[in-house]
Amino acid sequence: MPVEQSPPDHGPSTAAVHAGEQRQRAHDSITTPIVLAATYPFDDTAALVEFQEGRVQREEYGRYGNPTIRAAEAKLAALESPNGQDTALLCPSGMSAITTTILAMVPSGGHIIITDDGYRRTRQFVRTILARLGVEHSVVPTGDYAALEAAIRPGQTRLIISESPTNPYLLVIDLPRVAEIARKHRVKTMIDATFATPYNQRPIEFGIDLVTHSCTKYLGGHNDLLAGVVIGKPDLISALRDAQGILGGICDPHSAYLLVRGVKTFALRMERQNASGMAIAQFLESHPRVTRVYYPGLPSHPNHDLAIAQMHGFGGVVSFEIDGDLGATSNFVDRLRIPYIAPSLGGVESLVEQPSLMSFYELSSEERLAVGMRDNLVRLSCGIEDTADLIADLAQALDLF
Ligand SMILES: *Cc1c(COP(=O)(O)O)cnc(C)c1O
């Protein structure tokens, strides 16, 4: 592709801006380019009119779309959609995907239903910002389907939001049952499936309307980006895209590229993380100093049968309680050599956290216990390290704490 030269009669400032720039798109590249463009010029006003009338599809302005972002969206929709009929909207974070969806779908005076162990910031958004906008909500216990149906207010309830599996106890929701209840009452459903990923579970297959992921976790997979996505039927996603154009939260093209790159190895990573999660859950359950393990792949998990029916694998997060108090649990965590102590999950590096010192730090031990959170709870997110090394590391820390 020829490179256009600045005509010699232009001044140095014009040349500095235009010389050497390709005005044609030329991409024989094997990788999707990172397109860093705020705006997309038209050849002439006729081309602009053609675009406005919908006769050509092309980019217009950075807040309304970007080729790198579209590549990520197409990839994520393909992973999530059972029949290829769904589309995706990429967002700058998982929270942005959730808040954009809710703000676009629920009017003032509307009502939504959330579950009691949903992602903390989602619950906070519903309780604070959404309440200020005049949207009411009900919180129902996760897995209580009678309470869920009873909470629906005819004509007022717009959205049921749940997660599966949940954090940190990895409860699994009966997705076909939630979808059926919602359909009966003409309410839309949204599942935050970050912990499952489309490798392990595809909620749309079970009749769920919208699926969100924090791509910051498994999909990006390298602890180097923040992004989120919402996937569903094209008419719904198109409405969300319009809302995003107004709200203004857009994924950076660099992050979109990192996501495209990360997703290429997603299935390989999930295989290892599923295998390590299972092996580590079994190891911990057999260890005398571990008092309880929460992992949906274990027969001891309350939702094990549901997990078998709905999930292909059970993921890399294992939560467990050890035989000790807050301090002893901290000693155990400090003795681990491979995992980093950090929030987040799903990346190539194993991460460990003590929820009582992280997401639930503001509460006292008694307050934490009231919400079912014990001080001796540990959450491990297995990375892609060798399973045997992770187990050996856990073993040495359990022997010493
Ligand atoms: C991390 C996470 C989010 C938020 O995602 P961000 O990318 O951090 O904004 C939402 N839901 C779940 C279940 C998460 O784990």
The ligand as an ORCA input file, in Angstrom:
! r2SCAN-3c Opt
* xyz 0 1
  C     -14.371     -8.948     39.452
  C     -15.819     -9.177     39.339
  C     -16.674     -8.164     38.903
  C     -16.185     -6.781     38.572
  O     -15.334     -6.794     37.492
  P     -14.250     -5.622     37.235
  O     -13.645     -6.013     35.936
  O     -13.300     -5.657     38.381
  O     -15.014     -4.348     37.187
  C     -18.017     -8.451     38.793
  N     -18.510     -9.656     39.122
  C     -17.727    -10.646     39.546
  C     -18.333    -11.956     39.891
  C     -16.355    -10.444     39.676
  O     -15.568    -11.439     40.129
*
